[in-house]
Amino acid sequence: GQLPMLSAAEVESTLYQLNATEHRYPGPACVQEHIEAQAAATPDACALIFADEHLSYRALNERANRLAYRLRELGVGPEVRVGLAVERSPQMIIGLLAILKAGGAYVPLDPEYPAERLAYLFEDSAISLLLTQPHVQADVPLPDALPVICLEAGDTWLAGYDSDNLPNLACAQHLAYVIYTSGSTGLPKGVGNTHAALSERLHWMQATYGLQADDVLLQKAPISFDVSVWECFWPLMTGCPLVLAGPGEHRDPQRIAQVVQQFGVTTLH
């Protein structure tokens, strides 16, 4: 047991040379800033497709900005956690983006979860605010005195708020989101990720897989599942359309196949 299993050269090669993977990606550390840059570069390009609704990069960015200004008014900023309990809709993507723009961290709360699990997540996550929808709010076990914003559709909602990009308050090491484990081995555990980690993951995916403007990516994972993170933000960073599967569609393989054909999807998980 005292004999070395590797020579000094093998130790150097295995532990240090093969692990020399550090790479610095260009640009800001926060994903929302890359999406804002893409919206400035291709404002009229299609950013989001949901059924018959198409949102341009300009429209998506401006709607998220208005909501982000509202969130700032309510105290959302770095390290502030904001819950998101919504059904699959454009408001889901706008809410995610607005929370990051405000400087906060999003905590997805699947309204289809059992009430007991949702009640635990509300308590454990220490969210300061919840974004939801009227028809969803009635079915979730809201803690007393938790502030709630019900997201509305359309371009006129929050029309009194500025649609310009907000000054970014988040830095690389601030929290970007908290996603909970399944809890199959005990109570669910909240796993937080930073802006730097998220940004580097998405830059690595772009360097590895190379989305182009003529690609189309399908978002179908529940936002309480970590695959959804890159599904939601990667295409918006790179200028290609994001197709959002409708409520229930993400569980129907035949419907997913129809969506792929209907919108010419090139990339999915």
N, C-alpha and C positions, 0 to 999 in steps of 0.2 A: 503493500500500500504506500510505501514511501517513495517508490520509483516514479519519476515523472512520466506521464503518458505522452507528452509532446516535447519535441525539441524546442530550444529557444527560438529557432527560425520559424517553427510551426506556430508557436504562441504569438509571435509578432505578426505573422500572416493572418492567423485566424481572428485574433482579438482586436487588432489595430488596423491592418491594411483593409481587410474585408469590411470593417465597420466604419471606414472613413467615408461616410455618406453625407456629411454636412453639405448643404447647398443653400445659398441665400437667393431667394426669389425677389424679383424687382417690385417696386411699388409699395403702397401703404400696407400696413399689417392687418387692416380691417376689411372684411369682405364687402361691407356696405359701400365703402369708398370705391372699390373696383366696379360695383354695380352702378354707382353714380357716374363713374367715368364712361362706362358703356352706354348709359342713357344719354350722356352728352354727345358721344360719338355717333350713335345710331338712334336718334330720338323717335323716328317714325317706323323703325323696324318692329316686328311683332315680338313681344316679350312673353305673353301669357295667353294660352288658349284654354277655354273651359266651355265645353259644349259649343254653343253658337256665339259665345262672347270672345272677342279678341282685344287684348290690351297692348298698346304700344309701350316701348320702353319709357317714353315721356309720361304717358298716363299712369303707368304703374309707379314710377318714381315719384310723381307729384302726389298721388293719393297716399303713398307711404309717408311722404314728407309731412302732409297735413296731420296725419295721425301721430307722427313722431312729435310734432310741436305740441299736440294735445297731451301726449305722454310726459313731455318735459314739464308742462304746467303742473302735472300731478306728482312731480318729484322723481320721475324715472331718470336714471343716470347710471354711471358705472357701478357695477356690483349690485344693482337693484334687480331683483327677479320679478318677472311679469309672467303670469300664467296665461296660457292660450288654450281655450276649450271651444273649438269650433268644428263644424262639419267641413268636408272638403269643398272648397269654393275659392274664388279669387280673394275673398276677405282673409282666408288663411295665409296666403302668400303675402298680402299687404301687411297683415298683422306681424308676421315674422320679421319682415324687412323693417317695419316701423320701430319695433322694439330695439333692433340693433342700431338703427339710425338715432334713436333717442339716447343710446349709450348703455342700455340695459341688457339683461340676459333673459332669454325666453325659456319657459318651462312648459312643454307640451303636456296637456291633460286630456286624454282621449275621452270624449263624452260617452263612448260606448263601454268604458270600463265599468265594472260593478261599483255600486255606491260605496261599499266598504273600502275598496282600493282608492277611489277618488278622495274619500274623506281623509285617508292616511296621507295621500300625496299633498293635499291642501295644507295639512298641518306640518308635514316634514319639510316641504320645500320652502317654507317661509316667504311665499310670494307676497308682494306688496299691493298687487293689482291684478285683476283678471280681465282679459279680453274674451268675449264670448258673443253669442247671438241670442236673440230673444227666445227662439224656440228651443235652444239648447239650455239656456239658463235655468228653465223650470225643472230640468231633469238632473241637475248636478247638486250635490250636497254642499252648498256654499257656506263657508264659515261666517259667523256673525261679524258685521262691520267691515267685511272685505270690500273695498271699492271695485266697482264693475263698470266696464265700458262695453256696450253692445254695438258690435260692428254692423254698419249698414252698407248696402250695395249702392253703386252709382257714383257719378262724378261730382254730385252736388253736396254730398255729406262732408261736413267740416269745411264748407266752402269759405268760411271766414278766416281760415288759417292759411299761413304762408305755404306756398307750394315749392319754394326754393329749398335747396339742400341745407341741412342744418350744419353748423360747425361741429366737427366730430369731437366727442368727449372721451371716447374709449381709446385705450392704448393696447399694445400687444398682449399684455398679461392680464387684462381684465376678462372677466367671465363673459362668454358669448351665449352659452346655453347650458341647461341641466336636463339630462334625459335619464329616466329611471330604468333600472333593470327589471326583468320580468318578475322577480320575487319568487321564483320557483324553488330556491334554496333558503327561503326565509323572507323577511320583509324586503320590499323593493329598496334598492339603494340608488340615491341620486348621484350621477356622475357628471361633474362639471368639466367643460372644455373652454380653453381660452381663445381669444381672437387669433393669436399667433398660430396656434395649433390648427385651427380651422382653415385659416388662410393658406398655410403651408400644405395641408392635405389637398385643398382644391387646386393649388398651383401644381402640385405633383400629378394630380389626375389629368390636368390639362397638358402637362409635358408628356405624360405617358400615353394618353388616348386621343388628345388633340381634337376637341370639338371645333367645328367650323360653323360659319354663319348659316350654311344651308343644312346643317344637322337639325334634328328635332328630338328633344329628350322627353320621355314620359315620366312624370312623377306619380308614383302609385303607392309607395310605402307610407304607412301611417306616420304622422310627424312625431309620434312617441317612440319611433324606431329609428336608430341612428343612421340607417341608409338614407332616410329622408333628408338629412342635412345636406349631403352633396347633391341629391336630386333637386332640391329647391334652389340652391345658390350657384352651383357650378354653371348651368346654362346661362344664367343671368349675368355672370361675370364675363362670358365669352361671346355673347351676342346672338345666340341661337334661341329659337322659341322653346318655351316650356309648356308641354301639354299636361294638364292636370286631370287625372282620372276623377270621375264624379263619385259621389257617395255610394259605397257598395260596389262600384265597378272594380276597385282594386282587388276584390276577392273573387271576381268572376273571370276565369281564363278566357272564355269565349268572347266576353265583352272587351277584354283587353286586346284580344286579337283584332276585333273590329276597330277599336280606337287606333291601333297601330296602322292598319290599312287606311283608315279614313284620313289621318293627319300625316301620313308618311313618316312615322316615327323611325329614327335610325339608331337610337340609343336607349336602352332600358336595363334595369336590374331585375 
